C-alpha cells in the first residue's frame, strides 16, 4: 500500500461495525516487501501526475460518512482498565 489504503481499510471496517481489541501479550512485526513491478508503476505514475494522498483520504472519509450516516465513534471510557 502506498496511498493510505491500509488506513482506509481499517476505517471502513470500523464504520461497518467491526470492533477491535488489544491483544496484550502479543505483537506484530512488518517485513518490507521486495521491490515489485506494481510499486515501480505507482512510483512512475506519481512522478508523471503527482497526487495528494491526503486529499484522496479526505474524499474517502466523506464517502464513508455518507455510506454509514448513523455511525458514531465509540469512546474508550474504560481504556485504563486494560493497563
Biopython code that builds the backbone (N, CA, C, O; Angstrom):
import numpy as np
from Bio.PDB.StructureBuilder import StructureBuilder

atoms = [
    (1, "UNK", "N", (0.807, -1.186, 0.000)),
    (1, "UNK", "CA", (0.000, 0.000, 0.000)),
    (1, "UNK", "C", (0.849, 1.248, 0.000)),
    (1, "UNK", "O", (1.804, 1.365, 0.767)),
    (2, "UNK", "N", (0.501, 2.165, -0.852)),
    (2, "UNK", "CA", (1.315, 3.368, -0.980)),
    (2, "UNK", "C", (0.507, 4.632, -0.768)),
    (2, "UNK", "O", (1.091, 5.715, -0.707)),
    (3, "UNK", "N", (-0.787, 4.546, -0.654)),
    (3, "UNK", "CA", (-1.603, 5.749, -0.612)),
    (3, "UNK", "C", (-2.647, 5.746, 0.484)),
    (3, "UNK", "O", (-3.795, 6.119, 0.240)),
    (4, "UNK", "N", (-2.279, 5.338, 1.675)),
    (4, "UNK", "CA", (-3.181, 5.281, 2.832)),
    (4, "UNK", "C", (-4.253, 4.201, 2.707)),
    (4, "UNK", "O", (-5.262, 4.255, 3.410)),
    (5, "UNK", "N", (-4.053, 3.230, 1.831)),
    (5, "UNK", "CA", (-5.113, 2.236, 1.650)),
    (5, "UNK", "C", (-5.307, 1.348, 2.880)),
    (5, "UNK", "O", (-6.421, 0.886, 3.131)),
    (6, "UNK", "N", (-4.254, 1.104, 3.644)),
    (6, "UNK", "CA", (-4.430, 0.304, 4.867)),
    (6, "UNK", "C", (-5.222, 1.089, 5.910)),
    (6, "UNK", "O", (-6.038, 0.521, 6.637)),
    (7, "UNK", "N", (-4.978, 2.390, 5.978)),
    (7, "UNK", "CA", (-5.737, 3.240, 6.893)),
    (7, "UNK", "C", (-7.201, 3.259, 6.475)),
    (7, "UNK", "O", (-8.091, 3.173, 7.321)),
    (8, "UNK", "N", (-7.454, 3.369, 5.183)),
    (8, "UNK", "CA", (-8.832, 3.391, 4.688)),
    (8, "UNK", "C", (-9.520, 2.055, 4.945)),
    (8, "UNK", "O", (-10.702, 2.016, 5.285)),
    (9, "UNK", "N", (-8.790, 0.979, 4.786)),
    (9, "UNK", "CA", (-9.372, -0.353, 5.019)),
    (9, "UNK", "C", (-9.830, -0.487, 6.467)),
    (9, "UNK", "O", (-10.952, -0.918, 6.730)),
    (10, "UNK", "N", (-8.956, -0.115, 7.410)),
    (10, "UNK", "CA", (-9.304, -0.208, 8.827)),
    (10, "UNK", "C", (-10.455, 0.749, 9.149)),
    (10, "UNK", "O", (-11.364, 0.393, 9.898)),
    (11, "UNK", "N", (-10.421, 1.955, 8.590)),
    (11, "UNK", "CA", (-11.515, 2.903, 8.810)),
    (11, "UNK", "C", (-12.839, 2.328, 8.308)),
    (11, "UNK", "O", (-13.863, 2.439, 8.981)),
    (12, "UNK", "N", (-12.814, 1.721, 7.137)),
    (12, "UNK", "CA", (-14.041, 1.145, 6.579)),
    (12, "UNK", "C", (-14.557, 0.019, 7.474)),
    (12, "UNK", "O", (-15.758, -0.066, 7.727)),
    (13, "UNK", "N", (-13.668, -0.840, 7.951)),
    (13, "UNK", "CA", (-14.091, -1.909, 8.857)),
    (13, "UNK", "C", (-14.734, -1.330, 10.115)),
    (13, "UNK", "O", (-15.751, -1.830, 10.596)),
    (14, "UNK", "N", (-14.129, -0.278, 10.634)),
    (14, "UNK", "CA", (-14.657, 0.352, 11.842)),
    (14, "UNK", "C", (-16.052, 0.916, 11.588)),
    (14, "UNK", "O", (-16.963, 0.679, 12.382)),
    (15, "UNK", "N", (-16.232, 1.650, 10.507)),
    (15, "UNK", "CA", (-17.543, 2.212, 10.179)),
    (15, "UNK", "C", (-18.566, 1.113, 9.908)),
    (15, "UNK", "O", (-19.753, 1.290, 10.181)),
    (16, "UNK", "N", (-18.115, -0.016, 9.373)),
    (16, "UNK", "CA", (-19.022, -1.121, 9.066)),
    (16, "UNK", "C", (-19.429, -1.905, 10.309)),
    (16, "UNK", "O", (-20.250, -2.819, 10.232)),
    (17, "UNK", "N", (-18.851, -1.543, 11.459)),
    (17, "UNK", "CA", (-19.295, -2.165, 12.698)),
    (17, "UNK", "C", (-18.354, -3.187, 13.301)),
    (17, "UNK", "O", (-18.663, -3.770, 14.340)),
    (18, "UNK", "N", (-17.213, -3.418, 12.672)),
    (18, "UNK", "CA", (-16.249, -4.341, 13.264)),
    (18, "UNK", "C", (-15.655, -3.711, 14.509)),
    (18, "UNK", "O", (-15.514, -2.490, 14.581)),
    (19, "UNK", "N", (-15.310, -4.526, 15.480)),
    (19, "UNK", "CA", (-14.667, -3.996, 16.679)),
    (19, "UNK", "C", (-13.240, -4.537, 16.750)),
    (19, "UNK", "O", (-12.930, -5.608, 16.229)),
    (20, "UNK", "N", (-12.413, -3.784, 17.390)),
    (20, "UNK", "CA", (-11.001, -4.135, 17.505)),
    (20, "UNK", "C", (-10.652, -4.266, 18.979)),
    (20, "UNK", "O", (-11.189, -3.553, 19.826)),
    (21, "UNK", "N", (-9.763, -5.169, 19.263)),
    (21, "UNK", "CA", (-9.364, -5.416, 20.642)),
    (21, "UNK", "C", (-7.847, -5.472, 20.722)),
    (21, "UNK", "O", (-7.167, -5.877, 19.779)),
    (22, "UNK", "N", (-7.343, -5.059, 21.861)),
    (22, "UNK", "CA", (-5.905, -5.108, 22.102)),
    (22, "UNK", "C", (-5.552, -6.511, 22.582)),
    (22, "UNK", "O", (-6.184, -7.042, 23.495)),
    (23, "UNK", "N", (-4.551, -7.096, 21.966)),
    (23, "UNK", "CA", (-4.027, -8.384, 22.412)),
    (23, "UNK", "C", (-2.779, -8.052, 23.219)),
    (23, "UNK", "O", (-1.726, -7.755, 22.655)),
    (24, "UNK", "N", (-2.902, -8.104, 24.529)),
    (24, "UNK", "CA", (-1.877, -7.547, 25.407)),
    (24, "UNK", "C", (-0.530, -8.248, 25.348)),
    (24, "UNK", "O", (0.501, -7.584, 25.447)),
    (25, "UNK", "N", (-0.502, -9.532, 25.193)),
    (25, "UNK", "CA", (0.763, -10.253, 25.309)),
    (25, "UNK", "C", (1.315, -10.713, 23.966)),
    (25, "UNK", "O", (2.134, -11.631, 23.921)),
    (26, "UNK", "N", (0.891, -10.105, 22.895)),
    (26, "UNK", "CA", (1.354, -10.471, 21.561)),
    (26, "UNK", "C", (1.847, -9.223, 20.834)),
    (26, "UNK", "O", (1.666, -8.098, 21.299)),
    (27, "UNK", "N", (2.464, -9.449, 19.701)),
    (27, "UNK", "CA", (2.933, -8.319, 18.915)),
    (27, "UNK", "C", (2.951, -8.700, 17.448)),
    (27, "UNK", "O", (2.872, -9.876, 17.094)),
    (28, "UNK", "N", (3.056, -7.702, 16.611)),
    (28, "UNK", "CA", (3.090, -7.888, 15.165)),
    (28, "UNK", "C", (4.336, -7.196, 14.643)),
    (28, "UNK", "O", (4.720, -6.134, 15.132)),
    (29, "UNK", "N", (4.955, -7.797, 13.662)),
    (29, "UNK", "CA", (6.077, -7.141, 13.002)),
    (29, "UNK", "C", (5.740, -6.977, 11.531)),
    (29, "UNK", "O", (4.900, -7.698, 10.992)),
    (30, "UNK", "N", (6.388, -6.041, 10.895)),
    (30, "UNK", "CA", (6.174, -5.806, 9.478)),
    (30, "UNK", "C", (7.486, -6.047, 8.759)),
    (30, "UNK", "O", (8.522, -5.499, 9.135)),
    (31, "UNK", "N", (7.439, -6.851, 7.745)),
    (31, "UNK", "CA", (8.625, -7.108, 6.924)),
    (31, "UNK", "C", (8.382, -6.441, 5.581)),
    (31, "UNK", "O", (7.410, -6.768, 4.901)),
    (32, "UNK", "N", (9.249, -5.511, 5.183)),
    (32, "UNK", "CA", (9.033, -4.822, 3.902)),
    (32, "UNK", "C", (8.975, -5.807, 2.736)),
    (32, "UNK", "O", (9.635, -6.846, 2.739)),
    (33, "UNK", "N", (8.179, -5.453, 1.759)),
    (33, "UNK", "CA", (8.048, -6.283, 0.568)),
    (33, "UNK", "C", (9.269, -6.117, -0.330)),
    (33, "UNK", "O", (9.948, -5.091, -0.289)),
    (34, "UNK", "N", (9.534, -7.116, -1.123)),
    (34, "UNK", "CA", (10.569, -6.994, -2.140)),
    (34, "UNK", "C", (10.103, -5.991, -3.194)),
    (34, "UNK", "O", (8.899, -5.804, -3.373)),
    (35, "UNK", "N", (11.018, -5.356, -3.880)),
    (35, "UNK", "CA", (10.608, -4.463, -4.971)),
    (35, "UNK", "C", (9.707, -5.216, -5.954)),
    (35, "UNK", "O", (9.906, -6.400, -6.227)),
    (36, "UNK", "N", (8.712, -4.496, -6.475)),
    (36, "UNK", "CA", (7.774, -5.149, -7.388)),
    (36, "UNK", "C", (7.454, -4.229, -8.556)),
    (36, "UNK", "O", (7.674, -3.019, -8.499)),
    (37, "UNK", "N", (6.935, -4.827, -9.604)),
    (37, "UNK", "CA", (6.507, -4.052, -10.769)),
    (37, "UNK", "C", (5.366, -3.119, -10.389)),
    (37, "UNK", "O", (5.277, -2.007, -10.909)),
    (38, "UNK", "N", (4.490, -3.559, -9.486)),
    (38, "UNK", "CA", (3.376, -2.716, -9.048)),
    (38, "UNK", "C", (3.872, -1.441, -8.376)),
    (38, "UNK", "O", (3.383, -0.350, -8.665)),
    (39, "UNK", "N", (4.842, -1.583, -7.479)),
    (39, "UNK", "CA", (5.361, -0.394, -6.808)),
    (39, "UNK", "C", (6.050, 0.522, -7.810)),
    (39, "UNK", "O", (5.865, 1.739, -7.761)),
    (40, "UNK", "N", (6.829, -0.035, -8.705)),
    (40, "UNK", "CA", (7.520, 0.782, -9.700)),
    (40, "UNK", "C", (6.514, 1.531, -10.570)),
    (40, "UNK", "O", (6.727, 2.696, -10.907)),
    (41, "UNK", "N", (5.429, 0.870, -10.929)),
    (41, "UNK", "CA", (4.376, 1.509, -11.721)),
    (41, "UNK", "C", (3.756, 2.671, -10.938)),
    (41, "UNK", "O", (3.505, 3.739, -11.497)),
    (42, "UNK", "N", (3.513, 2.455, -9.656)),
    (42, "UNK", "CA", (2.949, 3.500, -8.813)),
    (42, "UNK", "C", (3.908, 4.683, -8.695)),
    (42, "UNK", "O", (3.490, 5.837, -8.794)),
    (43, "UNK", "N", (5.193, 4.396, -8.482)),
    (43, "UNK", "CA", (6.201, 5.459, -8.363)),
    (43, "UNK", "C", (6.248, 6.274, -9.653)),
    (43, "UNK", "O", (6.290, 7.503, -9.613)),
    (44, "UNK", "N", (6.241, 5.592, -10.793)),
    (44, "UNK", "CA", (6.269, 6.292, -12.080)),
    (44, "UNK", "C", (5.018, 7.152, -12.268)),
    (44, "UNK", "O", (5.106, 8.286, -12.738)),
    (45, "UNK", "N", (3.878, 6.620, -11.907)),
    (45, "UNK", "CA", (2.627, 7.371, -12.035)),
    (45, "UNK", "C", (2.658, 8.627, -11.166)),
    (45, "UNK", "O", (2.163, 9.677, -11.575)),
    (46, "UNK", "N", (3.235, 8.524, -9.974)),
    (46, "UNK", "CA", (3.331, 9.682, -9.084)),
    (46, "UNK", "C", (4.277, 10.737, -9.649)),
    (46, "UNK", "O", (4.057, 11.935, -9.473)),
    (47, "UNK", "N", (5.335, 10.285, -10.332)),
    (47, "UNK", "CA", (6.274, 11.236, -10.939)),
    (47, "UNK", "C", (5.608, 11.985, -12.089)),
    (47, "UNK", "O", (5.825, 13.184, -12.265)),
    (48, "UNK", "N", (4.799, 11.276, -12.865)),
    (48, "UNK", "CA", (4.152, 11.875, -14.032)),
    (48, "UNK", "C", (2.970, 12.761, -13.640)),
    (48, "UNK", "O", (2.793, 13.847, -14.191)),
    (49, "UNK", "N", (2.168, 12.296, -12.695)),
    (49, "UNK", "CA", (0.996, 13.048, -12.244)),
    (49, "UNK", "C", (0.894, 12.916, -10.733)),
    (49, "UNK", "O", (0.197, 12.037, -10.226)),
    (50, "UNK", "N", (1.594, 13.795, -10.010)),
    (50, "UNK", "CA", (1.557, 13.680, -8.541)),
    (50, "UNK", "C", (0.128, 13.812, -8.008)),
    (50, "UNK", "O", (-0.654, 14.632, -8.487)),
    (51, "UNK", "N", (-0.189, 13.005, -7.029)),
    (51, "UNK", "CA", (-1.499, 13.043, -6.383)),
    (51, "UNK", "C", (-1.276, 13.273, -4.901)),
    (51, "UNK", "O", (-0.297, 12.804, -4.320)),
    (52, "UNK", "N", (-2.175, 13.981, -4.322)),
    (52, "UNK", "CA", (-2.113, 14.233, -2.890)),
    (52, "UNK", "C", (-2.895, 13.134, -2.182)),
    (52, "UNK", "O", (-4.126, 13.139, -2.202)),
    (53, "UNK", "N", (-2.195, 12.193, -1.557)),
    (53, "UNK", "CA", (-2.889, 11.079, -0.906)),
    (53, "UNK", "C", (-3.729, 11.563, 0.273)),
    (53, "UNK", "O", (-4.708, 10.913, 0.638)),
    (54, "UNK", "N", (-3.360, 12.694, 0.873)),
    (54, "UNK", "CA", (-4.181, 13.241, 1.950)),
    (54, "UNK", "C", (-5.533, 13.666, 1.383)),
    (54, "UNK", "O", (-6.568, 13.415, 1.999)),
    (55, "UNK", "N", (-5.531, 14.310, 0.212)),
    (55, "UNK", "CA", (-6.786, 14.702, -0.433)),
    (55, "UNK", "C", (-7.638, 13.474, -0.747)),
    (55, "UNK", "O", (-8.850, 13.485, -0.529)),
    (56, "UNK", "N", (-7.011, 12.420, -1.256)),
    (56, "UNK", "CA", (-7.747, 11.174, -1.525)),
    (56, "UNK", "C", (-8.377, 10.645, -0.252)),
    (56, "UNK", "O", (-9.529, 10.211, -0.250)),
    (57, "UNK", "N", (-7.609, 10.686, 0.840)),
    (57, "UNK", "CA", (-8.104, 10.159, 2.111)),
    (57, "UNK", "C", (-9.279, 10.991, 2.618)),
    (57, "UNK", "O", (-10.247, 10.435, 3.136)),
    (58, "UNK", "N", (-9.209, 12.298, 2.476)),
    (58, "UNK", "CA", (-10.315, 13.161, 2.888)),
    (58, "UNK", "C", (-11.558, 12.846, 2.068)),
    (58, "UNK", "O", (-12.659, 12.778, 2.612)),
    (59, "UNK", "N", (-11.388, 12.653, 0.757)),
    (59, "UNK", "CA", (-12.541, 12.280, -0.084)),
    (59, "UNK", "C", (-13.107, 10.934, 0.343)),
    (59, "UNK", "O", (-14.324, 10.747, 0.355)),
    (60, "UNK", "N", (-12.230, 9.993, 0.695)),
    (60, "UNK", "CA", (-12.691, 8.689, 1.169)),
    (60, "UNK", "C", (-13.513, 8.858, 2.448)),
    (60, "UNK", "O", (-14.579, 8.258, 2.580)),
    (61, "UNK", "N", (-13.027, 9.664, 3.382)),
    (61, "UNK", "CA", (-13.752, 9.849, 4.641)),
    (61, "UNK", "C", (-15.120, 10.477, 4.400)),
    (61, "UNK", "O", (-16.090, 10.120, 5.069)),
    (62, "UNK", "N", (-15.208, 11.401, 3.461)),
    (62, "UNK", "CA", (-16.514, 11.978, 3.122)),
    (62, "UNK", "C", (-17.451, 10.898, 2.574)),
    (62, "UNK", "O", (-18.626, 10.829, 2.934)),
    (63, "UNK", "N", (-16.899, 10.063, 1.700)),
    (63, "UNK", "CA", (-17.688, 8.966, 1.120)),
    (63, "UNK", "C", (-18.160, 8.007, 2.216)),
    (63, "UNK", "O", (-19.334, 7.638, 2.251)),
    (64, "UNK", "N", (-17.269, 7.610, 3.093)),
    (64, "UNK", "CA", (-17.604, 6.605, 4.104)),
    (64, "UNK", "C", (-18.621, 7.166, 5.093)),
    (64, "UNK", "O", (-19.467, 6.432, 5.604)),
    (65, "UNK", "N", (-18.538, 8.465, 5.360)),
    (65, "UNK", "CA", (-19.518, 9.086, 6.265)),
    (65, "UNK", "C", (-20.897, 9.171, 5.625)),
    (65, "UNK", "O", (-21.911, 9.095, 6.320)),
    (66, "UNK", "N", (-20.942, 9.329, 4.299)),
    (66, "UNK", "CA", (-22.234, 9.298, 3.602)),
    (66, "UNK", "C", (-22.776, 7.873, 3.565)),
    (66, "UNK", "O", (-23.985, 7.663, 3.664)),
    (67, "UNK", "N", (-21.887, 6.898, 3.422)),
    (67, "UNK", "CA", (-22.292, 5.494, 3.334)),
    (67, "UNK", "C", (-22.817, 4.965, 4.673)),
    (67, "UNK", "O", (-23.741, 4.152, 4.700)),
    (68, "UNK", "N", (-22.228, 5.426, 5.779)),
    (68, "UNK", "CA", (-22.632, 4.998, 7.121)),
    (68, "UNK", "C", (-23.028, 6.238, 7.926)),
    (68, "UNK", "O", (-22.308, 6.613, 8.852)),
    (69, "UNK", "N", (-24.160, 6.889, 7.597)),
    (69, "UNK", "CA", (-24.508, 8.171, 8.226)),
    (69, "UNK", "C", (-24.809, 8.080, 9.723)),
    (69, "UNK", "O", (-24.724, 9.089, 10.422)),
    (70, "UNK", "N", (-25.152, 6.915, 10.221)),
    (70, "UNK", "CA", (-25.520, 6.786, 11.637)),
    (70, "UNK", "C", (-24.360, 6.330, 12.520)),
    (70, "UNK", "O", (-24.547, 6.078, 13.710)),
    (71, "UNK", "N", (-23.182, 6.226, 11.952)),
    (71, "UNK", "CA", (-22.033, 5.762, 12.718)),
    (71, "UNK", "C", (-21.549, 6.835, 13.685)),
    (71, "UNK", "O", (-21.450, 8.006, 13.321)),
    (72, "UNK", "N", (-21.252, 6.440, 14.896)),
    (72, "UNK", "CA", (-20.588, 7.327, 15.845)),
    (72, "UNK", "C", (-19.377, 6.586, 16.400)),
    (72, "UNK", "O", (-19.445, 5.390, 16.684)),
    (73, "UNK", "N", (-18.302, 7.289, 16.546)),
    (73, "UNK", "CA", (-17.068, 6.690, 17.046)),
    (73, "UNK", "C", (-17.243, 6.360, 18.519)),
    (73, "UNK", "O", (-17.543, 7.246, 19.319)),
    (74, "UNK", "N", (-17.059, 5.078, 18.894)),
    (74, "UNK", "CA", (-17.223, 4.724, 20.306)),
    (74, "UNK", "C", (-16.112, 5.335, 21.153)),
    (74, "UNK", "O", (-14.977, 5.486, 20.701)),
    (75, "UNK", "N", (-16.454, 5.675, 22.364)),
    (75, "UNK", "CA", (-15.471, 6.237, 23.293)),
    (75, "UNK", "C", (-14.741, 5.125, 24.019)),
    (75, "UNK", "O", (-15.279, 4.034, 24.212)),
    (76, "UNK", "N", (-13.553, 5.401, 24.407)),
    (76, "UNK", "CA", (-12.734, 4.430, 25.152)),
    (76, "UNK", "C", (-12.728, 4.804, 26.626)),
    (76, "UNK", "O", (-11.670, 5.063, 27.199)),
    (77, "UNK", "N", (-13.899, 4.832, 27.238)),
    (77, "UNK", "CA", (-14.005, 5.230, 28.641)),
    (77, "UNK", "C", (-13.272, 4.271, 29.569)),
    (77, "UNK", "O", (-12.777, 4.677, 30.621)),
    (78, "UNK", "N", (-13.202, 3.008, 29.185)),
    (78, "UNK", "CA", (-12.558, 2.017, 30.061)),
    (78, "UNK", "C", (-11.124, 1.728, 29.615)),
    (78, "UNK", "O", (-10.602, 0.652, 29.908)),
    (79, "UNK", "N", (-10.487, 2.646, 28.926)),
    (79, "UNK", "CA", (-9.126, 2.454, 28.411)),
    (79, "UNK", "C", (-8.163, 2.019, 29.518)),
    (79, "UNK", "O", (-7.389, 1.081, 29.328)),
    (80, "UNK", "N", (-8.204, 2.689, 30.666)),
    (80, "UNK", "CA", (-7.221, 2.414, 31.706)),
    (80, "UNK", "C", (-7.444, 1.075, 32.399)),
    (80, "UNK", "O", (-6.567, 0.610, 33.126)),
    (81, "UNK", "N", (-8.579, 0.457, 32.193)),
    (81, "UNK", "CA", (-8.816, -0.865, 32.775)),
    (81, "UNK", "C", (-7.875, -1.911, 32.147)),
    (81, "UNK", "O", (-7.603, -2.948, 32.752)),
    (82, "UNK", "N", (-7.383, -1.628, 30.931)),
    (82, "UNK", "CA", (-6.569, -2.601, 30.234)),
    (82, "UNK", "C", (-5.088, -2.474, 30.554)),
    (82, "UNK", "O", (-4.302, -3.341, 30.169)),
    (83, "UNK", "N", (-4.692, -1.425, 31.242)),
    (83, "UNK", "CA", (-3.264, -1.212, 31.530)),
    (83, "UNK", "C", (-2.792, -2.016, 32.706)),
    (83, "UNK", "O", (-1.618, -1.945, 33.071)),
]
sb = StructureBuilder()
sb.init_structure("model")
sb.init_model(0)
sb.init_chain("A")
sb.init_seg("    ")
for serial, (resi, resn, name, xyz) in enumerate(atoms, 1):
    if name == "N":
        sb.init_residue(resn, " ", resi, " ")
    sb.init_atom(name, np.array(xyz, "f"), 0.0, 1.0, " ", f" {name:<3s}", serial, name[0])
structure = sb.get_structure()
